[in-house]
Amino acid sequence: MDKKSIYILKKLYEEDFVSGENLAKELEISRMAVNKRIKSLQEMGFAIVSYKKKGYQLVDKDIIRVWEIEDFISKSELFKDFLYFPQIDSTNNYVKENQENLKSATVVYAERQNAGRGRLGRSWTDLEKGVKMSIFLRLEVIDIEKVVPLTLFTGLIVNRVLRKYKVQSFIKWSNDILLNGKKVCGILTELSGEIEGAGNVIIGIGLNVNAASLPDELLEIATTLKKEIGMDFDRTKIIIEILKEFENELENFKKYGFSHFRDEYKSYCINLGREIIINGEKKAFCKDIGQNGELICVQEGREIKIQTGEVTIRW
């Protein structure tokens, strides 16, 4: 989306009706060039209609306000770039395929994903009007003990933001956020590079926000903010709040590791004090979280630590 298209979208968002003639004058381009950009925006999924003698109107204003996020990025000491796509296969895949040409601390956002993935290669259902983005970080040295709990750190950041909106969300170790017992957000962290040397980290965040309904097969396990709270949320503000909170705390994470956030994480972790199932077969009782984010459990009378794997809760 070029700067002129962003300008047109901003005008459409801020005003009820926008004259094509006025847009042409303000942008110093032809009416035909305005029409071409309007058509392009429509093809990207923006609900723009045209009325005789009134001009253009954006009839659905639940959009990602790219200009506001770019303004935040321009003032950020961490983030360097924001890429917006109306639809791609997945933001994590895009980063992996283009990482050599991306600046460190680039944010990639897609309004729709047609090949999103969850942990362990699971398929991921794309819901409309959500938040789907990846944060790309280039690291000089990969410290595996700090990178492994990066998913937990990111989950805590997202949970903090939701709590600011009075959403009573909780964290399910290691990569889910739950609302009323159902999944509302998932996080997928992937590494690219040598474990002992330089490498890249890709943090994918998928948050269900303003979709009013879900497919039947997801009704028992997933939900959206709108479905549970009964109101629309400002997705642009949520994105900026997540990025801002991530930036504010990243240095503490790099310096102190997960242990700096452990007590707060524990206060929202729904695994604690419950029986869990590990990798679909072994039962254990979850009693604590370690300094590096590992689950400390009791299994058949002995203490074990779980650092990776699939964990489900026996409700």
C-alpha positions as a Markdown table, in Angstrom:
| # | Residue | x | y | z |
|---|---|---|---|---|
| 1 | Met | 0.0 | 0.0 | 0.0 |
| 2 | Asp | 1.7 | 3.2 | -1.1 |
| 3 | Lys | 1.5 | 6.5 | 0.7 |
| 4 | Lys | -1.2 | 8.0 | -1.5 |
| 5 | Ser | -3.4 | 5.0 | -0.9 |
| 6 | Ile | -2.8 | 5.3 | 2.8 |
| 7 | Tyr | -3.8 | 9.0 | 2.6 |
| 8 | Ile | -7.0 | 8.1 | 0.8 |
| 9 | Leu | -7.8 | 5.4 | 3.3 |
| 10 | Lys | -7.2 | 7.8 | 6.2 |
| 11 | Lys | -9.5 | 10.4 | 4.7 |
| 12 | Leu | -12.2 | 7.8 | 4.2 |
| 13 | Tyr | -11.8 | 6.7 | 7.8 |
| 14 | Glu | -12.0 | 10.2 | 9.2 |
| 15 | Glu | -14.9 | 11.6 | 7.1 |
| 16 | Asp | -18.3 | 10.4 | 6.2 |
| 17 | Phe | -17.9 | 11.1 | 2.5 |
| 18 | Val | -14.9 | 12.0 | 0.5 |
| 19 | Ser | -14.9 | 13.7 | -2.9 |
| 20 | Gly | -12.8 | 12.1 | -5.6 |
| 21 | Glu | -12.2 | 15.6 | -7.1 |
| 22 | Asn | -10.9 | 16.8 | -3.7 |
| 23 | Leu | -8.7 | 13.8 | -3.3 |
| 24 | Ala | -7.2 | 14.4 | -6.8 |
| 25 | Lys | -6.4 | 18.0 | -5.9 |
| 26 | Glu | -4.9 | 17.2 | -2.5 |
| 27 | Leu | -2.7 | 14.4 | -3.8 |
| 28 | Glu | -1.9 | 16.3 | -7.1 |
| 29 | Ile | -2.9 | 13.4 | -9.2 |
| 30 | Ser | -5.6 | 12.7 | -11.8 |
| 31 | Arg | -9.2 | 11.6 | -11.0 |
| 32 | Met | -8.3 | 8.4 | -12.9 |
| 33 | Ala | -5.4 | 7.8 | -10.6 |
| 34 | Val | -7.7 | 8.3 | -7.6 |
| 35 | Asn | -10.2 | 5.8 | -9.1 |
| 36 | Lys | -7.4 | 3.3 | -9.6 |
| 37 | Arg | -6.3 | 3.5 | -6.0 |
| 38 | Ile | -9.9 | 3.3 | -4.8 |
| 39 | Lys | -10.4 | 0.1 | -6.8 |
| 40 | Ser | -7.1 | -1.3 | -5.5 |
| 41 | Leu | -8.3 | -0.6 | -1.9 |
| 42 | Gln | -11.6 | -2.4 | -2.6 |
| 43 | Glu | -9.7 | -5.4 | -4.0 |
| 44 | Met | -7.7 | -5.4 | -0.8 |
| 45 | Gly | -11.0 | -5.9 | 1.1 |
| 46 | Phe | -11.8 | -2.4 | 2.3 |
| 47 | Ala | -15.6 | -1.8 | 2.0 |
| 48 | Ile | -15.7 | 1.4 | 0.0 |
| 49 | Val | -18.7 | 2.5 | -2.0 |
| 50 | Ser | -19.3 | 5.3 | -4.4 |
| 51 | Tyr | -22.4 | 7.7 | -4.3 |
| 52 | Lys | -23.3 | 10.2 | -7.0 |
| 53 | Lys | -22.8 | 13.8 | -5.8 |
| 54 | Lys | -21.5 | 12.6 | -2.4 |
| 55 | Gly | -18.3 | 10.8 | -3.3 |
| 56 | Tyr | -16.7 | 7.8 | -1.6 |
| 57 | Gln | -17.6 | 6.2 | 1.7 |
| 58 | Leu | -15.9 | 3.7 | 3.9 |
| 59 | Val | -18.9 | 1.7 | 5.2 |
| 60 | Asp | -17.0 | -0.6 | 7.5 |
| 61 | Lys | -14.5 | 1.3 | 9.7 |
| 62 | Asp | -13.2 | -1.8 | 11.6 |
| 63 | Ile | -9.9 | -1.6 | 9.8 |
| 64 | Ile | -6.2 | -1.6 | 10.7 |
| 65 | Arg | -5.2 | 2.1 | 10.7 |
| 66 | Val | -1.9 | 1.6 | 9.0 |
| 67 | Trp | -1.0 | 5.3 | 9.4 |
| 68 | Glu | -1.3 | 5.2 | 13.2 |
| 69 | Ile | 0.9 | 2.1 | 13.4 |
| 70 | Glu | 3.5 | 3.6 | 11.1 |
| 71 | Asp | 3.5 | 6.7 | 13.3 |
| 72 | Phe | 4.2 | 4.5 | 16.4 |
| 73 | Ile | 7.0 | 2.7 | 14.5 |
| 74 | Ser | 8.6 | 6.0 | 13.4 |
| 75 | Lys | 8.9 | 7.0 | 17.1 |
| 76 | Ser | 9.9 | 3.6 | 18.4 |
| 77 | Glu | 13.5 | 2.8 | 19.6 |
| 78 | Leu | 13.0 | -0.9 | 18.8 |
| 79 | Phe | 10.7 | -1.4 | 15.9 |
| 80 | Lys | 11.9 | -0.4 | 12.4 |
| 81 | Asp | 9.3 | -1.3 | 9.9 |
| 82 | Phe | 5.6 | -2.3 | 9.5 |
| 83 | Leu | 4.4 | -4.3 | 6.5 |
| 84 | Tyr | 0.7 | -4.7 | 5.9 |
| 85 | Phe | -0.8 | -7.3 | 3.6 |
| 86 | Pro | -4.6 | -7.9 | 2.9 |
| 87 | Gln | -3.9 | -11.6 | 2.6 |
| 88 | Ile | -0.9 | -13.9 | 2.5 |
| 89 | Asp | -0.3 | -17.6 | 3.4 |
| 90 | Ser | 1.1 | -16.7 | 6.9 |
| 91 | Thr | 3.0 | -13.9 | 8.4 |
| 92 | Asn | 5.6 | -16.3 | 9.9 |
| 93 | Asn | 6.1 | -17.9 | 6.5 |
| 94 | Tyr | 6.6 | -14.5 | 4.9 |
| 95 | Val | 9.3 | -13.6 | 7.4 |
| 96 | Lys | 11.1 | -16.9 | 6.9 |
| 97 | Glu | 11.1 | -16.5 | 3.1 |
| 98 | Asn | 12.2 | -12.9 | 3.2 |
| 99 | Gln | 14.2 | -12.5 | 6.3 |
| 100 | Glu | 17.5 | -11.7 | 4.5 |
| 101 | Asn | 15.9 | -8.5 | 3.2 |
| 102 | Leu | 14.0 | -7.5 | 6.4 |
| 103 | Lys | 15.2 | -5.1 | 9.0 |
| 104 | Ser | 15.5 | -6.5 | 12.5 |
| 105 | Ala | 12.4 | -5.6 | 14.5 |
| 106 | Thr | 10.1 | -5.6 | 11.5 |
| 107 | Val | 6.4 | -6.2 | 12.2 |
| 108 | Val | 4.5 | -8.1 | 9.4 |
| 109 | Tyr | 0.7 | -8.0 | 9.6 |
| 110 | Ala | -1.9 | -9.8 | 7.4 |
| 111 | Glu | -5.7 | -9.1 | 7.5 |
| 112 | Arg | -6.3 | -12.7 | 6.3 |
| 113 | Gln | -4.0 | -15.8 | 6.4 |
| 114 | Asn | -4.8 | -18.8 | 4.3 |
| 115 | Ala | -2.1 | -21.1 | 5.6 |
| 116 | Gly | -1.6 | -20.1 | 9.2 |
| 117 | Arg | -0.1 | -22.7 | 11.5 |
| 118 | Gly | -0.2 | -23.5 | 15.2 |
| 119 | Arg | 2.4 | -25.4 | 17.2 |
| 120 | Leu | 3.5 | -28.9 | 16.0 |
| 121 | Gly | 2.4 | -28.0 | 12.5 |
| 122 | Arg | -1.3 | -27.9 | 13.3 |
| 123 | Ser | -3.6 | -26.1 | 11.0 |
| 124 | Trp | -4.9 | -22.8 | 12.2 |
| 125 | Thr | -8.4 | -21.4 | 11.5 |
| 126 | Asp | -8.3 | -17.8 | 10.3 |
| 127 | Leu | -11.1 | -15.7 | 11.7 |
| 128 | Glu | -12.1 | -12.3 | 10.3 |
| 129 | Lys | -11.3 | -9.1 | 12.1 |
| 130 | Gly | -8.6 | -10.5 | 14.3 |
| 131 | Val | -5.0 | -9.5 | 14.9 |
| 132 | Lys | -2.5 | -11.6 | 12.9 |
| 133 | Met | 1.1 | -10.5 | 13.0 |
| 134 | Ser | 4.7 | -11.6 | 13.3 |
| 135 | Ile | 7.6 | -9.8 | 15.0 |
| 136 | Phe | 11.0 | -10.4 | 13.4 |
| 137 | Leu | 14.1 | -10.1 | 15.6 |
| 138 | Arg | 17.7 | -10.5 | 14.3 |
| 139 | Leu | 20.0 | -11.6 | 17.2 |
| 140 | Glu | 23.8 | -11.5 | 17.2 |
| 141 | Val | 23.9 | -14.4 | 19.6 |
| 142 | Ile | 21.1 | -16.9 | 20.3 |
| 143 | Asp | 20.9 | -17.7 | 24.0 |
| 144 | Ile | 18.7 | -20.8 | 24.0 |
| 145 | Glu | 17.9 | -20.5 | 27.7 |
| 146 | Lys | 16.3 | -17.1 | 27.0 |
| 147 | Val | 14.8 | -17.8 | 23.5 |
| 148 | Val | 12.9 | -20.9 | 24.6 |
| 149 | Pro | 10.7 | -18.9 | 27.1 |
| 150 | Leu | 10.3 | -16.0 | 24.6 |
| 151 | Thr | 6.9 | -17.5 | 23.9 |
| 152 | Leu | 6.0 | -17.2 | 27.5 |
| 153 | Phe | 7.2 | -13.7 | 27.7 |
| 154 | Thr | 5.1 | -12.7 | 24.6 |
| 155 | Gly | 2.0 | -14.4 | 26.1 |
| 156 | Leu | 2.5 | -12.4 | 29.3 |
| 157 | Ile | 2.7 | -9.2 | 27.2 |
| 158 | Val | -0.5 | -10.0 | 25.3 |
| 159 | Asn | -2.3 | -11.0 | 28.5 |
| 160 | Arg | -1.2 | -7.7 | 30.1 |
| 161 | Val | -2.7 | -5.7 | 27.3 |
| 162 | Leu | -6.0 | -7.7 | 27.4 |
| 163 | Arg | -6.2 | -7.1 | 31.2 |
| 164 | Lys | -5.8 | -3.3 | 30.6 |
| 165 | Tyr | -9.1 | -3.7 | 28.6 |
| 166 | Lys | -10.7 | -5.4 | 31.7 |
| 167 | Val | -10.6 | -8.7 | 29.9 |
| 168 | Gln | -10.3 | -11.5 | 32.5 |
| 169 | Ser | -7.9 | -13.6 | 30.4 |
| 170 | Phe | -5.5 | -16.3 | 31.6 |
| 171 | Ile | -2.4 | -18.0 | 30.2 |
| 172 | Lys | -2.2 | -21.7 | 29.4 |
| 173 | Trp | 1.4 | -22.8 | 29.2 |
| 174 | Ser | 3.1 | -22.5 | 26.9 |
| 175 | Asn | 1.5 | -20.6 | 24.0 |
| 176 | Asp | -2.2 | -20.0 | 24.6 |
| 177 | Ile | -4.3 | -17.3 | 26.2 |
| 178 | Leu | -7.7 | -18.4 | 27.4 |
| 179 | Leu | -10.9 | -16.4 | 28.0 |
| 180 | Asn | -13.7 | -18.2 | 29.9 |
| 181 | Gly | -11.8 | -21.5 | 29.4 |
| 182 | Lys | -11.5 | -21.1 | 25.6 |
| 183 | Lys | -8.6 | -20.2 | 23.5 |
| 184 | Val | -8.6 | -16.5 | 22.3 |
| 185 | Cys | -4.9 | -16.2 | 21.4 |
| 186 | Gly | -2.1 | -18.4 | 20.2 |
| 187 | Ile | 1.6 | -17.6 | 19.9 |
| 188 | Leu | 4.1 | -19.5 | 17.7 |
| 189 | Thr | 7.8 | -18.7 | 18.1 |
| 190 | Glu | 10.3 | -20.0 | 15.5 |
| 191 | Leu | 14.1 | -19.9 | 15.3 |
| 192 | Ser | 16.2 | -19.6 | 12.2 |
| 193 | Gly | 19.9 | -19.9 | 12.5 |
| 194 | Glu | 22.6 | -21.6 | 14.4 |
| 195 | Ile | 21.9 | -22.4 | 18.1 |
| 196 | Glu | 25.4 | -21.4 | 19.0 |
| 197 | Gly | 25.7 | -18.3 | 16.8 |
| 198 | Ala | 23.7 | -15.6 | 15.2 |
| 199 | Gly | 20.2 | -16.2 | 14.2 |
| 200 | Asn | 16.7 | -14.9 | 13.8 |
| 201 | Val | 13.5 | -15.2 | 15.9 |
| 202 | Ile | 10.0 | -15.0 | 14.5 |
| 203 | Ile | 7.2 | -14.5 | 17.0 |
| 204 | Gly | 3.7 | -15.1 | 15.5 |
| 205 | Ile | 0.7 | -13.8 | 17.3 |
| 206 | Gly | -2.9 | -14.7 | 16.4 |
| 207 | Leu | -5.6 | -13.0 | 18.5 |
| 208 | Asn | -9.3 | -13.5 | 17.9 |
| 209 | Val | -10.9 | -10.1 | 18.3 |
| 210 | Asn | -14.1 | -8.9 | 16.6 |
| 211 | Ala | -15.4 | -12.0 | 14.8 |
| 212 | Ala | -19.0 | -12.5 | 16.0 |
| 213 | Ser | -19.1 | -16.2 | 15.4 |
| 214 | Leu | -16.9 | -19.3 | 15.0 |
| 215 | Pro | -17.1 | -22.5 | 12.9 |
| 216 | Asp | -19.1 | -25.2 | 14.7 |
| 217 | Glu | -16.0 | -27.3 | 15.2 |
| 218 | Leu | -14.3 | -24.6 | 17.2 |
| 219 | Leu | -17.2 | -23.6 | 19.5 |
| 220 | Glu | -16.1 | -25.8 | 22.4 |
| 221 | Ile | -12.4 | -24.8 | 22.3 |
| 222 | Ala | -12.1 | -21.3 | 21.0 |
| 223 | Thr | -13.7 | -17.9 | 21.3 |
| 224 | Thr | -13.3 | -14.2 | 20.4 |
| 225 | Leu | -13.1 | -11.1 | 22.5 |
| 226 | Lys | -16.4 | -9.8 | 21.0 |
| 227 | Lys | -18.2 | -13.1 | 21.6 |
| 228 | Glu | -17.2 | -13.2 | 25.2 |
| 229 | Ile | -17.3 | -9.4 | 26.1 |
| 230 | Gly | -20.2 | -8.4 | 23.8 |
| 231 | Met | -18.5 | -5.4 | 22.2 |
| 232 | Asp | -16.2 | -4.4 | 19.4 |
| 233 | Phe | -12.5 | -3.7 | 20.2 |
| 234 | Asp | -10.2 | -1.3 | 18.5 |
| 235 | Arg | -7.8 | -3.6 | 16.8 |
| 236 | Thr | -5.3 | -0.9 | 15.9 |
| 237 | Lys | -5.0 | 0.2 | 19.5 |
| 238 | Ile | -4.5 | -3.4 | 20.6 |
| 239 | Ile | -1.7 | -3.9 | 18.1 |
| 240 | Ile | 0.1 | -0.7 | 19.2 |
| 241 | Glu | -0.4 | -1.5 | 22.9 |
| 242 | Ile | 1.1 | -5.0 | 22.3 |
| 243 | Leu | 4.1 | -3.6 | 20.5 |
| 244 | Lys | 4.6 | -0.8 | 23.0 |
| 245 | Glu | 4.5 | -3.2 | 26.0 |
| 246 | Phe | 6.8 | -5.7 | 24.1 |
| 247 | Glu | 9.3 | -2.9 | 23.5 |
| 248 | Asn | 9.1 | -1.6 | 27.1 |
| 249 | Glu | 10.0 | -5.0 | 28.6 |
| 250 | Leu | 12.3 | -6.6 | 26.0 |
| 251 | Glu | 15.5 | -5.2 | 27.6 |
| 252 | Asn | 14.4 | -6.7 | 30.9 |
| 253 | Phe | 13.9 | -10.0 | 29.2 |
| 254 | Lys | 17.3 | -9.9 | 27.5 |
| 255 | Lys | 19.0 | -8.9 | 30.7 |
| 256 | Tyr | 17.3 | -11.0 | 33.3 |
| 257 | Gly | 15.5 | -13.7 | 31.3 |
| 258 | Phe | 12.1 | -15.2 | 32.1 |
| 259 | Ser | 12.8 | -15.2 | 35.9 |
| 260 | His | 12.1 | -11.4 | 35.9 |
| 261 | Phe | 8.5 | -12.1 | 34.9 |
| 262 | Arg | 8.0 | -15.4 | 36.7 |
| 263 | Asp | 5.8 | -14.3 | 39.6 |
| 264 | Glu | 3.5 | -12.3 | 37.3 |
| 265 | Tyr | 3.3 | -15.2 | 34.9 |
| 266 | Lys | 2.5 | -17.6 | 37.7 |
| 267 | Ser | -0.4 | -15.4 | 38.9 |
| 268 | Tyr | -2.1 | -15.8 | 35.5 |
| 269 | Cys | -1.0 | -19.4 | 34.6 |
| 270 | Ile | -4.0 | -21.7 | 34.6 |
| 271 | Asn | -1.9 | -24.9 | 34.6 |
| 272 | Leu | -0.8 | -24.5 | 38.2 |
| 273 | Gly | -2.5 | -26.7 | 40.8 |
| 274 | Arg | -4.1 | -28.9 | 38.1 |
| 275 | Glu | -3.6 | -32.3 | 36.6 |
| 276 | Ile | -2.2 | -32.1 | 33.1 |
| 277 | Ile | -1.6 | -34.6 | 30.3 |
| 278 | Ile | 1.8 | -34.5 | 28.6 |
| 279 | Asn | 2.0 | -35.2 | 24.9 |
| 280 | Gly | -1.4 | -36.8 | 24.9 |
| 281 | Glu | -0.5 | -39.7 | 27.2 |
| 282 | Lys | 1.3 | -39.1 | 30.5 |
| 283 | Lys | -0.5 | -37.6 | 33.5 |
| 284 | Ala | 1.2 | -35.3 | 36.0 |
| 285 | Phe | 0.3 | -32.7 | 38.6 |
| 286 | Cys | 1.5 | -29.2 | 37.8 |
| 287 | Lys | 2.8 | -27.5 | 41.0 |
| 288 | Asp | 5.2 | -24.7 | 39.9 |
| 289 | Ile | 7.0 | -22.8 | 37.1 |
| 290 | Gly | 10.8 | -22.7 | 37.1 |
| 291 | Gln | 13.2 | -19.8 | 36.6 |
| 292 | Asn | 13.4 | -20.4 | 32.9 |
| 293 | Gly | 9.7 | -21.0 | 32.4 |
| 294 | Glu | 9.7 | -24.8 | 32.6 |
| 295 | Leu | 6.7 | -26.5 | 34.2 |
| 296 | Ile | 7.6 | -28.3 | 37.5 |
| 297 | Cys | 5.3 | -31.3 | 37.9 |
| 298 | Val | 4.9 | -34.4 | 40.1 |
| 299 | Gln | 4.5 | -37.6 | 38.2 |
| 300 | Glu | 4.2 | -41.0 | 39.9 |
| 301 | Gly | 5.7 | -39.6 | 43.1 |
| 302 | Arg | 8.8 | -37.9 | 41.5 |
| 303 | Glu | 9.4 | -34.3 | 40.4 |
| 304 | Ile | 9.9 | -33.7 | 36.7 |
| 305 | Lys | 10.5 | -30.6 | 34.6 |
| 306 | Ile | 8.8 | -30.0 | 31.2 |
| 307 | Gln | 10.5 | -27.6 | 28.9 |
| 308 | Thr | 8.8 | -28.5 | 25.6 |
| 309 | Gly | 5.9 | -30.6 | 24.4 |
| 310 | Glu | 2.2 | -30.5 | 24.2 |
| 311 | Val | 0.4 | -30.0 | 27.5 |
| 312 | Thr | -3.4 | -30.2 | 28.0 |
| 313 | Ile | -5.3 | -29.6 | 31.2 |
| 314 | Arg | -7.6 | -32.1 | 32.8 |
| 315 | Trp | -10.5 | -29.9 | 33.8 |
